């Protein structure tokens, strides 16, 4: 009897987890898009800000990877996701430039007092990062989507931040 109760509880827990992560379907200007089906719970889905520019904006708490209402600070990343045409390049702005230096696979550029860099993410995609005031803004492709994410300049392990972004995207994007 106790064994049956344990199995029933396990089945209920699995069912609850599946329901808690139901598909999120934000309305992006009435358009059909891969961005209109996300793997987020209802609470997280409510925080997404769809734009008439066919892009999604969301704030993600770091390191919990929970989507939260708009927030600013050291423990938040702001994500923008957009469908783009084939051939879109996130590193086009680096073409013809010579890096100031290279460290551990990071190609670093200094222009007008600002730092920009690019590297290959763990998935093989190019990642371009630019300094913007007290923040870094990273741009990359993910399964045919252009992704930008912004975080505080206090975080300087660029590859770790990109890995966090990749893990988050893997969790929420339904192919």
C-alpha positions in Angstrom: 0.0 0.0 0.0 2.8 2.4 1.0 4.6 1.6 -2.3 1.5 2.5 -4.3 1.1 5.8 -2.5 4.7 6.7 -3.2 4.2 5.9 -6.9 1.0 7.9 -7.0 2.8 10.9 -5.4 5.6 10.6 -7.9 3.1 10.6 -10.8 1.4 13.7 -9.3 4.7 15.5 -9.0 5.6 14.8 -12.6 2.2 15.9 -13.8 2.4 19.1 -11.7 5.8 19.9 -13.2 4.5 19.5 -16.7 1.6 21.7 -16.0 3.7 24.4 -14.3 5.9 24.7 -17.4 3.1 25.0 -19.9 3.6 26.8 -23.2 3.8 30.5 -23.0 2.2 32.2 -26.1 3.0 36.0 -26.1 1.2 37.9 -28.8 3.8 39.5 -31.1 1.7 42.0 -33.1 -0.6 39.2 -34.2 2.2 37.4 -36.2 3.0 33.8 -36.1 6.6 33.3 -34.9 8.8 30.8 -33.2 8.8 33.3 -30.4 5.1 32.8 -29.8 5.7 29.4 -28.1 8.0 29.5 -25.1 8.6 27.0 -22.3 7.8 29.3 -19.4 5.3 29.1 -16.5 2.3 31.4 -16.4 3.9 33.8 -13.9 7.1 34.1 -16.0 5.0 34.5 -19.2 3.1 37.5 -17.8 6.4 39.4 -17.4 7.4 39.2 -21.1 7.1 42.4 -23.1 6.2 41.7 -26.7 7.1 44.6 -29.0 5.4 45.7 -32.3 8.9 45.2 -33.8 8.3 41.4 -33.7 10.8 41.1 -30.8 10.5 39.8 -27.3 12.0 41.5 -24.3 12.4 39.8 -20.9 14.3 40.3 -17.7 16.0 37.2 -16.3 17.4 36.9 -12.7 21.0 35.7 -12.6 21.9 33.0 -11.6 18.4 31.5 -10.9 17.4 31.9 -14.6 13.9 32.9 -13.5 12.0 35.4 -15.7 11.0 38.4 -13.6 9.3 41.7 -14.1 11.5 44.5 -15.3 14.4 45.0 -12.9 17.8 46.6 -13.0 20.9 45.5 -11.0 23.8 43.2 -10.7 21.7 40.1 -10.7 19.6 40.7 -13.8 20.1 40.2 -17.5 17.8 41.9 -20.1 17.2 39.7 -23.1 15.9 40.7 -26.6 14.9 37.9 -29.0 14.1 38.5 -32.7 13.6 36.4 -35.8 16.0 37.5 -38.6 16.7 36.6 -42.2 19.3 34.0 -43.2 22.7 35.7 -43.5 22.3 38.0 -40.5 25.7 38.5 -38.8 26.4 39.5 -35.3 30.0 40.2 -35.9 29.7 42.3 -39.0 30.8 45.4 -37.1 34.2 43.7 -36.6 34.9 43.2 -40.3 38.1 44.9 -41.4 39.2 45.6 -37.8 42.3 44.2 -36.1 42.0 43.2 -32.5 44.1 45.1 -30.0 44.8 41.8 -28.3 43.6 38.2 -27.9 43.2 36.4 -24.6 41.9 32.8 -24.2 39.9 33.0 -27.5 38.6 36.5 -26.8 39.4 38.9 -29.6 39.5 42.4 -27.9 39.1 45.7 -29.6 39.5 49.2 -28.1 37.7 52.0 -30.0 37.2 55.5 -28.7 37.7 54.5 -25.1 35.2 51.6 -25.3 35.9 47.9 -25.3 34.3 45.5 -27.8 35.2 41.8 -28.2 34.1 38.7 -29.9 34.5 34.9 -29.4 33.0 31.6 -30.3 30.4 30.4 -27.8 30.3 26.8 -26.7 27.8 26.0 -29.4 30.1 27.3 -32.1 28.2 30.5 -32.7 29.9 33.9 -32.8 29.3 36.2 -29.8 29.9 39.9 -30.1 30.0 42.0 -26.9 30.2 45.8 -26.6 30.6 48.1 -23.6 27.7 50.4 -23.1 28.2 52.6 -20.1 28.0 50.4 -17.0 26.8 47.4 -19.0 27.9 44.9 -21.5 25.6 44.1 -24.4 26.1 40.7 -26.1 24.8 39.7 -29.5 24.6 36.1 -30.8 22.5 33.8 -32.9 20.5 30.9 -31.3 18.7 28.4 -33.5 18.0 31.1 -36.2 17.0 33.8 -33.7 19.0 37.0 -33.1 19.6 37.3 -29.4 20.9 40.3 -27.5 21.4 40.3 -23.8 22.6 43.0 -21.4 24.2 42.7 -18.0 26.2 44.8 -15.6 29.9 45.5 -16.5 30.9 44.0 -13.1 30.5 40.6 -14.7 33.6 40.1 -16.8 33.6 36.3 -17.4 32.1 36.7 -20.8 32.1 33.0 -21.7 30.4 32.1 -18.4 27.7 34.8 -19.0 27.2 33.5 -22.5 26.9 29.9 -21.2 24.2 31.1 -18.8 22.4 32.8 -21.7 22.7 29.6 -23.7 21.3 27.4 -20.9 18.4 29.8 -20.4 17.6 29.9 -24.2 17.8 26.0 -24.4 15.2 25.9 -21.6 12.7 28.4 -23.0 12.8 28.0 -26.8 10.5 25.3 -28.2 11.8 24.2 -31.6 
